[in-house]
Amino acid sequence: MHPQTRLVPGAVRVHRFVWPPMPVDAAPAELSASPAVLSVAALSERLSQLQAALQSQQLADADAALRDLVGQPALSPGALDGPLRLVAQWHLESSRWADATDAFDRLRQANDTDQRQRTLARNLTVLQEHRPALLEELTQHRAANPDQPYRFVRAASGRVLMVQPTDEGTFTPVPPADRFGDFIKQTRASTEGKPEYPLALLGIGDGYALTLLAKHPPTLYMDQTLTVHVIEVDLDRLWMALHLHDWTDDELPDGGPLRDPRFVWHVGQRWDEHFRGAWEDDPWTPPPTIAVCPDPSRAPALGERLRAVSAEKEAQTAAALSAMKAKYAARPTRDWVDVLSENPPRPPRVAVMTSRFTTVLQYAARDTADALERLGCEVRFLIEDHRHQRFNAAVFTQLLEDFEPDLLLSIDATRHQLRGWVPDELPHLCWVQDALPQLMNEQLGRAITTRDFVLTFFAPRLVHDHNYPARQCVDMPMMVTTPRAGGTGCPQRERTGPDLLYASNVSGTAEQLAEQSVRRAPEALRPRVLDAAALVIAHYEDESSLPTEPDLDALLDDAVQAGRLREHDTSTRRALRDALWNPLNTGLYRQQALRWVADVAEERGLTLHVHGRGWDQHPRFAAYDHGPLDHGGLSAATAAARFALHLEPYICFTHHRMLDALQAGTCVLIRDHPGHFGLQEVAAFLHERCPEATSDAQARDACGDDTTRAQLDALLRRYRGLTWDLAGDVVAQVRCWQRAGVLPDESGATPALPRLDEVTFTDRGSFASCVDVLSSGPDRVEALVAAQRRAVNERLTFDAAFARVLRRIRELLAEEPT
C-alpha cells in the first residue's frame, strides 16, 4: 500500500478521475520538410566539408553542413546519424537545448539512448523558457554531482523502468514501478469526491505518476484546473525522469507540467523554502490540501514537513488577518461617512470581487468597477488570472494590507460566505442578481448586519420570506449597462449577421430539463418534483405557459385540488416551486417562443442563429445552432444581427442581454411579460389614488371607498407576478422599481421603455406581424432603437445606479452612532 497524507478533510462537488493506461515510448519524429536536392558536385563538396569539420572537431561547421545533407535522396537513410549524434551531444553538453533537440529530430534511425537524450533536450528547452530557476538548480546540481545513481531498464512488459543499482549487482526499481496500479488505486481513494482540492505529489517516483496527472486531469466546474504541487527532494531522480518522460508533448493538456502554471515545482533539499516563497509570491495559487506519494519510504517525512510548513503559513496569514481586523475595529464611523461624501478627503477605495468561473457575473463586476472609477473611486478588481487559481484567505489578507478598502463589493456572495475573513466594520455590498439557494434562506437573512448592504431588485421578497432587514436592502435594477460610443443613435446601421439571433444555455429537451430540476432538488422532494414536472410539461404541450412564479404556484394549487399532487406545507411548496422554475419552466418558456421564431423564420426565409451550449443536440433547434460565445463574441454577434430576441420569463428591461443589445444599436424583439406594462399601470393607479402608500396594506387603507378598493385588489391580483411570490407585496415591489430608477417618473405616465408595444409579441402570429412591420421600415427601426437606447442611458447605466447606491450607503452609515 502506498501511504497518502490527507491534509484537510472535506466534502465537495463530486467528479471522477480517469486513469487509462499510458504508452511508454513514442516513435521518432519524422522530418517536416526535405531540403533542396543538391547536385552531385555540391553534395560531394558538402560531404568533404562535413568530414573536415569532424576531423578538426569544428562541430559548428559540421552542424551547418549536416543541415544541407540530411534528407538528400542520394544518401541512404541513417548514413548521417553518426555525425548527427556527435553534433547533438555537443549541443547538449553546451546547454544549447533547442539545437540539441533539432539535431536529434534529424536522426533517421534513433536508438533508445537517442530517444532519451532527445526527450531530455526537449524538456530542458521548455524549462529554459518557462522555469529558468528550476533549470539552473538542476544544472548546478549535475555539475557538482556528475555521478548518476540511477539507470534505465526495460521490463518484460515493455515499460521502461528507472532503477537504482545495488552493491550486490541487482537493481531496485524506483516506485511506483511495477506497483503503479496500486498507486493509481490509492490516489483514486484519496481524491474521490475532492478533485478540485489542490494536490501535492510528494516525490515524482519514476515520473509516471506525474505524467498521469498531466495527461488525464479531472473534469472540474467550468474550465477550472487542478493545482498540483510537485515536491521532489532528489534532483538526480528528477534529472533521470526528464530523460524518460516528454513533458512537452503536445498531447498533454495546456502544454504539460513544465509549461502549465497549475503545476507548481518545489525541488531539492530546500524545497520547503521554495514552497514558502511561492505561497508569498502568488497567494492566488492554493496550497495543497491532499497529498499522495508514489514512494512509501518517503511519505512520512515529506508529509510531516509539508504539514508543518502549511501550518506555519496558515498561522502567519491568520495573524496578519487578525491585525487588519483590529485596525478596522479602531476606525471611527465618521471616516466612512466623510470618504463617501460629495467632497471626500481622498477617493473612496472599493474592492470589487468576482470569479473567472462565471458566465455573466464577471462581466457585470468589470462594468461595476469601471463605473465606480468614473464616479471617482479608487478600485481594486479581484479575479483569478489562471484557471488553477482560487480566492482564499491569503489573497484577502493581502488585499486588506495593501489596499485597505473602504467598501467591499461582490455579486451573489455575502460577507458570511467569505469564511469570516471580512472585518465586521468593513461595509460589504452584495449585489443580488440571482435567487440562489445560498441567498434565499432565513438563516442568512438573520445574519445580515448594519454594515451589510444588499443591492437588489426584489427586496420585498428577501424581507418577507427570508428575514433580511429592510434597512439594509438598497434598490437597484438587476442589470444595468454602461454607455458605449455612438451617442443615443444606432452605432451600427449595416447588419452583416443573421436576421434573428438568440443566446441561452437552457438547451435541453423537456425531459432533460425535468431531469435537471429533479436532480437539483433535495432528495426527499425529488418524487414530488418528478410528478409536478410532468404537469408543467403537459401545460406547455397544450400551448399554455407560466410567465411568473405565481402562475406556477396556481398550477400546483389546481393540481392539489384535483388530486393530481399531494398536499404540502408552505416551505415544501416554496422548495417545489423553486425546483420547477429553473431550469424546467424557464427553459420551456424560452423554447416555446423559440419555436414560434423558428417557424416564422422558415416561412419568411430568414436566418436564425442560436448561441449557447447544447443546442446542437436539440431535435428542433439543432439546425440553428451556432455554438457558444464568450462575452465579447456574443456582443459582436448581437451588434451584427438585424434583430435580437428576448424570450425569457423576466421583465425585459431588467435583463442584461436585452440592454446590451440596445446599447449595440440592435433592435430587440420581446416576448410579452405581465410586468412589462403592469409595472406602469400599478404606478399610475398609486399616483392617482394613494400616492403615499408603500405596501399593499397601506394602499388598501388609503382607498376611500369599496369600489376603489375593489379596483386595487383586481390590479394586485393581475400583477402579483411582479413580486416573484404568491404572497408578495405588489405595491412594495413597484416602489422598489421606482427608487431604482426603472420607471422614469412617479406618475407612471412614462413607460420604462419607449415604444415597447412595437417590438412585443405574444404568440406565433404576433411575432410574424412584428417582423413584417419592422422589416418594411429601416428608418422606423433606427428611430425606435435610438429612443429605447436613450432611455436606458439616462436611467439604467452602471454609473447612474452606483451613484444612487453610494449616496444611500452614506446616508445609512451616517445614521449609525459615532
C-alpha positions, 0 to 999 in steps of 0.5 A: 500500500502506498501511504497518502497524507490527507491534509484537510478533510472535506466534502465537495462537488463530486467528479471522477478521475480517469486513469487509462493506461499510458504508452511508454515510448513514442516513435521518432519524429519524422522530418517536416520538410526535405531540403533542396536536392543538391547536385552531385558536385555540391553534395560531394563538396558538402560531404568533404566539408562535413568530414573536415569539420569532424576531423578538426572537431569544428562541430559548428561547421559540421552542424551547418553542413549536416543541415544541407545533407540530411534528407538528400535522396542520394544518401541512404537513410541513417548514413548521417546519424553518426555525425548527427549524434556527435553534433547533438551531444555537443549541443547538449553538453553546451546547454544549447537545448533547442539545437540539441533537440533539432539535431536529434529530430534529424536522426533517421534511425534513433536508438533508445539512448537517442530517444532519451537524450532527445526527450531530455533536450526537449524538456530542458528547452521548455524549462529554459523558457518557462522555469529558468530557476528550476533549470539552473538548480538542476544544472548546478546540481549535475555539475557538482554531482556528475555521478548518476545513481540511477539507470534505465531498464526495460521490463518484460512488459515493455515499460521502461523502468528507472532503477537504482543499482545495488552493491550486490549487482541487482537493481531496485526499481524506483516506485511506483514501478511495477506497483503503479496500479496500486498507486493509481488505486490509492490516489483514486481513494484519496481524491474521490469526491475532492478533485478540485482540492489542490494536490501535492505529489510528494516525490515524482517516483519514476515520473509516471505518476506525474505524467498521469496527472498531466495527461488525464486531469479531472473534469472540474466546474467550468474550465477550472484546473487542478493545482498540483504541487510537485515536491521532489527532494532528489534532483538526480531522480528528477534529472533521470525522469526528464530523460524518460518522460516528454513533458512537452508533448503536445498531447498533454493538456495546456502544454504539460507540467513544465509549461502549465502554471497549475503545476507548481515545482518545489525541488531539492533539499530546500524545497520547503523554502521554495514552497514558502516563497511561492505561497508569498509570491502568488497567494492566488495559487492554493496550497495543497490540501491532499497529498499522495506519494508514489514512494512509501519510504518517503511519505512520512517525512515529506508529509510531516514537513509539508504539514508543518510548513502549511501550518506555519503559513496558515498561522502567519496569514491568520495573524496578519488577518487578525491585525487588519481586523483590529485596525478596522475595529479602531476606525471611527464611523465618521471616516466612512461617512466623510470618504463617501461624501460629495467632497471626500478627503481622498477617493473612496477605495472599493474592492470589487470581487468576482470569479473567472468561473462565471458566465455573466457575473464577471462581466457585470463586476468589470462594468461595476468597477469601471463605473465606480472609477468614473464616479471617482473611486479608487478600485481594486478588481479581484479575479483569478488570472489562471484557471488553477487559481482560487480566492482564499484567505491569503489573497484577502489578507493581502488585499486588506494590507495593501489596499485597505478598502473602504467598501467591499463589493461582490455579486451573489456572495455575502460577507458570511460566505467569505469564511469570516475573513471580512472585518465586521466594520468593513461595509460589504455590498452584495449585489443580488442578481440571482435567487440562489439557494445560498441567498434565499434562506432565513438563516442568512437573512438573520445574519445580515448586519448594519454594515451589510448592504444588499443591492437588489431588485426584489427586496420585498421578497428577501424581507418577507420570506427570508428575514433580511432587514429592510434597512439594509436592502438598497434598490437597484435594477438587476442589470444595468449597462454602461454607455458605449460610443455612438451617442443615443443613435444606432452605432451600427446601421449595416447588419452583416449577421443573421436576421434573428439571433438568440443566446441561452444555455437552457438547451435541453429537451423537456425531459432533460430539463425535468431531469435537471430540476429533479436532480437539483432538488433535495432528495426527499422532494425529488418524487414530488418534483418528478410528478409536478414536472410532468404537469408543467410539461403537459401545460406547455404541450397544450400551448399554455405557459407560466410567465411568473412564479405565481402562475406556477404556484396556481398550477400546483394549487389546481393540481392539489385540488384535483388530486393530481399532487399531494398536499404540502406545507408552505416551505415544501411548496416554496422548495417545489416551486423553486425546483420547477422554475429553473431550469424546467419552466424557464427553459420551456418558456424560452423554447416555446417562443423559440419555436414560434421564431423558428417557424416564422423564420422558415416561412419568411426565409430568414436566418436564425442563429442560436448561441449557447451550449447544447443546442446542437443536440436539440431535435428542433433547434439543432439546425440553428445552432451556432455554438457558444460565445464568450462575452465579447463574441456574443456582443459582436454577434448581437451588434451584427444581427438585424434583430435580437430576441428576448424570450425569457420569463423576466421583465425585459428591461431588467435583463442584461442581454436585452440592454446590451443589445440596445446599447449595440444599436440592435433592435430587440424583439420581446416576448410579452411579460405581465410586468412589462406594462403592469409595472406602469399601470400599478404606478399610475393607479398609486399616483392617482389614488394613494400616492403615499402608500408603500405596501399593499396594506397601506394602499388598501387603507388609503382607498376611500371607498369599496369600489376603489378598493375593489379596483386595487385588489383586481390590479394586485391580483393581475400583477402579483407576478411582479413580486416573484411570490404568491404572497408578495407585496405588489405595491412594495415591489413597484416602489422598489422599481421606482427608487431604482430608477426603472420607471422614469417618473412617479406618475407612471405616465412614462413607460420604462421603455419607449415604444415597447408595444412595437417590438412585443409579441405574444404568440406565433402570429404576433411575432410574424406581424412584428417582423413584417412591420419592422422589416418594411421600415429601416428608418422606423427601426433606427428611430425606435432603437435610438429612443429605447437606447436613450432611455436606458442611458439616462436611467439604467447605466452602471454609473447612474445606479452606483451613484444612487447606491453610494449616496444611500450607503452614506446616508445609512452609515451616517445614521449609525452612532459615532 
